[in-house]
């Protein structure tokens, strides 16, 4: 297996080359991975060598291991559309997400070793990335799990069965904003009819707040929002605005929604996770999801990584080898 920690085919090849090397700098300069496509290596080679130069491994074998781990990590960042750089790549959030989503080919023990190695490298090489905190504990992911298609369909049925027109509208818009536009809880009540536009052939929703942005709405949820916007052009889409002093505005808007026994509770975070997973299955890059979702860091992706699409290890290996 090309990415495993044991039986690495690069070991013997590099050993022959570094035996003639007279310094660590020679080892670093001579290094060229055989498991990465040349075009991918060209994108990350300079940063890889600079990182390992800052770390200053004690021995040549350790230098090789560090070069390999750094090269594979940065190659993954590049292929995910993330900015490759010492301060931008070697952050706690990016490393945690890489371990969660980018190393399915490694055993649990090897993943733990790789994680510890990258965290040590980050502390040594990156000076602005906030490496003072200890490694985060693995969280219970139950509350972040995406809804299944069957659960989404059931929630939509329940929304249509609410006892008043106001509650039906509110629940349907809640589902459309969360599942169709990936809004944060604090953003739901800010959406109005005038925030909907047509751009680039799709429905766009302008999101207000500290993470203001324009988000393309998924096609199957856009008609829900347009219907409400057409019928209530001068109102918030959810139908009511509470004072900004009320810190639980979304909860107050949704508290009278009736959920039958056996139906999953509608939670804004699970709606957003479902939206993230669906975009990932559509091939949207993580960097693009982060921008559309109003995220400043990759911390959230650490907890949804288990639900994102994963290609088989052999497919990943062949892709990185340019096959």
N, C-alpha and C positions, 0 to 999 in steps of 0.2 A: 504494500500500500504506500504510494508515494509520499503521503503526508505523515506517516506514523513516526513516533519518536525513536523506534527501534528499526534496525536494518535499513537505515537511510542510505540510498544509493549514492548520495553526494559525499558520504564520509570518506570512502576510499579514494574517490577522485580528488577531493580537495586535499586529503592527507598527502598525496603524492606531490601536489603543488606547493603546499606550505612547508614541506620538509626543507625545501631550498630557501624558504623565506628567512630573512635575518631579523625581522622586527614585526611587531603587531601591525604596524601600518602596512607592511607588505602583505600580511595575511588578509587584511581588510580590502586592500586594493585588488588582490588577486581573486577575490571571491566572486563567482558567478553561479547562481543557482541553476540546477538542471531541471528542477520541477516547475519553473515558471516560464511562461512564454517570453521570448526576447522583448516584445513590445511592452509587456507588463513590467518586466524587470527594468527597462529603460526609464519607466515612469517613477520607480521607487528606489533605484540604485543609489542615487546621491544622498537621499535622506537616510537610507539604511546604513550606509558607510559612516555618515556623520553621527548617527545615534550610537553605533558600536564604538566609534572613536571616543565619544564622550564617556561611555561606560567603562572602557579600558579593561576588558576581561583579563584575568590573571594568566591564562595559558592559551596556547593556540587551539587545542580542542574546545575549550570554553568559548573562544572567539568564534569558532565555526558554528557552535550551537546557537550562540547569540545572533550571528548573522542570519542563520536559517530562520530562527523564530521571528526576528524583526522583518525579514524580507517577506515571509508568508503573511504576517499580520498586515503590513503596509500594502501588499498586493491585494488582500481582501478589501481593505479600505478603498483602494483605487477602483476596484471592480464594483463596489457598492456606490460609487459616485461621491465618496467623501473626500474632503480636502486632505491631501497627504502632506504632513509636516510634523515636526517634533512636538510642537505645542498643541497642534490641532488633533493629531492622531493619538498621542500618548496621554490621554486623559482617562480618569477612572471610568467614566461612562462608556467611552468607545471601547476600551479594553474589556469591560464587563459584557458589552453587547457582542463583541467578537467571540468571546469564549462561549456565550450562550447560543449564538446563531451561526458562527463561522467555523466551528470545529466539530462537526458531527462525526468526522472520521476518527477522532481520538477516543480512547477509553476514558472513563471517569478519572482514573488516576493520572493519565497523561494530560487531560484538560486541567486538572488542578495544578500540575507541574507547569504547564504552559502559562496559566494565569499568574502563578507566583513569579515566574520569570519575567513576564511582561510588566507586572507591577513593579518589580525591582528595577527594571530598565527605565520605566517611566519616572520613578523617583530620582534616578541618577541623571537622566538626560533632559527631562522637561522641568523647567524652573517655574512655570506659571500655571500648572495644571491642577493644583490642589491635591497633592498626594499625601497630605498629612493624615487624612481620615483612614481608619482601618478598613479592610475589605468588608463590604456589606454582606450581611447574612442573606441566604437565599430565602425569599419571601414565599408565603403561601399564595399561589396564583389563582385560587378559586374565584375570587371576586373580580379578577381581571380577565377571566376566560371569555372569549368571544361567544356570542349567541350562535347557535346552529341555525341553519336555514329553517328548520321546523319551528324553532323557538321564535324566530323573527316573524314567521307567518302567524303563529299563535298570538303574539303580542299585537299584530295588526288587527287580527280578529277581535281581540279584547278592546282595542281602541275604538273600533266601530260599534261596540256594544255598550259603551258608557251611557249613563242614564240621561245626560243632557247634551245639547248641541255644543255648549261651551267646553265640556269635558272631552267630548269626542274630538273636537278641533284641537284642543290643547295636547292630547295624547298623540294624535296623528302627527302634529307638527314636531313634537318632542322626538318621535321616532325618526322623522325625516331629517331633522337637523343633526341628530346624532349619527344615524346610519348613513345618511347621504352626504353630510358635510364635515363630520368628525369634530363637532364643536365641543369645547370645554364647558363644564357645568356653568361657569360664571358668564358664558357668552350667550346662552340660549335666549335669555329674556331681552337681549339687545337687538335681536334680528327684527327688521321691519320689512314691509312690502317693498319699500323703495331700495332696499339693499339687494334685490334680485335684478340681474341684468343678463342679457345675452352677449357673450363674447366668444370669439373663436369657434362659433358654432355650438357652444354648450351653455348651460345655465351657470352663472357665476353668483356667488353670495358674498357680499362684503361683510366681513366680521369686524366688529368694533372692539375697543379695549386695548389692553397693553400689548397684545399680539395681533394688532390690526393687519388684515390681509384679505385677499380675494381668493375664494376657494371654489373650484369647479364642483358642482353638485352631481352625484351619480345619477345617471339618466332615469333609473326606475324610481327615484325619490323626488326628482325635480317637479313632476306634475302635481304632487301633493302641495308643495310650497307655492307654486304658481296659482293653484286653485284658491288657496287661502288669501294670497296677495290680491287676487282679482276681486274677491268678495269683500275684503276688508283692506282697501288700499291705504287707509289712514291710521292703521293700528299696528301694534307689534304683532308678529306672526303668532305668538302664543296667546295674544288677546288681552293681556293686562300687564301693566308696569307697576312694580312695587317700589317704594322709596329706597334710595341707595343705602340708607341707614339700616335696612333690613338685610342682615348678612346671610339669611337663608331664603333668599327670594325664590330660587328654583324649587326648593322643597315646599314652600307655601303655595306655589303655583300648581304643584303636582299632588299635593297631599290628599285631595278628594278623589283621585283616580282609584277606581275599584279593580283589584286584581284577584281573579278567582284562585282558589286553591289549586296547586299543581302547575300554575303558570309562573315562569321565572320573573322575579321582580325587575322592573325596568330601572337600570342604573346607567347614569350618563357615562361612567368610565367603561362599562362593558359595551355600550353602544360605540364608543370611540375605538375600543380595541377591535370590535367587529369591523369597523370601517378601515382601520389600519391593515388588518389581515386581508380584507378584500382587495385593497389597493395593491398589496404585495403580490397577491395571486394574479393581478392584472399586469404585473411586471414593472410597477412604479418603483423607482429607486428610493432607498431609504432617505437620502438627502431631500428628495422631492416631497416625500411624505412628511418629513420633519417640518419643512417650510409650510406646506398646506395645512398641517395640524397645529401650527403655532407653537412649536417646541423650540426651546433654546439649547437643550442638551439631548443626549440620547438615553437618558436614564429610563424613560418610559419603555423604550424598546427592549431594555434588559428583561422586563417582566412579561413582554408579549412574545419574546423570541421563540419560545416553545411552540407557538401557534402559527408561526410564519412558515411559508413553503420552503421545504428543504429538498435540494437535488441529491440523488444518490452519490455517495463518496466517489465512485468510479467516474461518474459524469463530471463532477467538479474537478477531479484530477486530470481528466482528458481536456477539459476546457482550459485549465491553467497551463497545460502543456501545449496548447495551440492545436489540438486535434479536433 
